[in-house]
Amino acid sequence: MRRLALGMALIVLVPKNSWEIDYKALPKQIESQFRQSEQLLADNNINSPNEQPKLLKDERIWLPNDYIRTANYFREEYELHALIDDVKVRSNIAYSL
């Protein structure tokens, strides 16, 4: 959603396609589900993430391959070795990305 201020009027531009609205709402729904999961564990005196009930393979969430990128991916993708001499700083930057 973009906002444009024209004089004293504020115009809010809303995505035209309903799928865009639905798509943009999904991350908050996922966040809410994670919070509920964590709260359920806490309510049952389970210290997450140190203790968690084991999930069977078909009970786990699926993430596409390469969805979670490693620090090494960022080191290579951004060629940090060409930008930063200090290995420790390079590793910290790649890890934080």
N, C-alpha and C positions, 0 to 999 in steps of 0.2 A: 504494500500500500504506500503510495506517495502522497505527500501533502504539498500543496502550492499555496502560497500566500499572495493574494492579489489585492493590494490596497488594504482594506479592513476585512475583506472576505477571506475565509479559509476554505479551500476546495480540497476534498479528499477523493483521490482516485482509487477506486476499488477494482481489483482484477475482474475482467469481463467474464471469464470462463469459470463455471462452478467448480471444475476440477482443480483449478489453481487455489481456490479458497479451501477446498477439502485437503489438498496437498499441504498447504501451509499450516493447517490445523494439526496434522498428524504428529509432528515432533512434540507438541505440548501434550497430546494424548499419551504418547509413549513415555514422556517424562512423568506424567501422572501415574501411569501403571508401575513404573519403577519405584516411585515413592510409596505407593500402596504396598508393593512387594516388600520393601525395606521396613515399612511400618508393621506389617504382619509378622515379620521375623522378630522385630524389637518387642512387639506385644507378647510374643511367646518366649521372651528371654533368650533369643538367639542373637549372638554378637556377630552381625554381618559387617564386613565381608570375611572375618576370620573363621566363622562357623557358618555353614550353610547346608541345608539338606541336599543330598545328592540327587541330581536329575538324570533321568534316563535320556538317551540320545534323542528320542522323539519328543521329549518334553522341553528341550532347550530351544532357544531362539536360533534362527539361521541368519547369518550375515554373508553377503556375497563375497567371493574371493577378492582379496586386496581392498576390502572395505576399510579395514583398520590398517593404516600404513605404519610401518616401523620407522624408527629414527634413521636407520640406514637408508630407507627410501628417500627421506628428505635430504640426507647428506649427498646422495648421488643426484637426485632430481635438481637440486639448486646448486650443485657443484660448490659446496661450501669450502672444500679444500682450496679452491682457487680464490676465495674471498677472505678466508680467515686462516692465519697460520697456527694459532693456538688450538691444539687438538681438543683440549678440555672445553674451551669456549665453543668450538664447532660442535662437539657432542651435545653440550647443553642446549644449544640453539636447535639442533636437529630433534632432540628429545622433546623440547617444548612445542615444536610445530606439530 
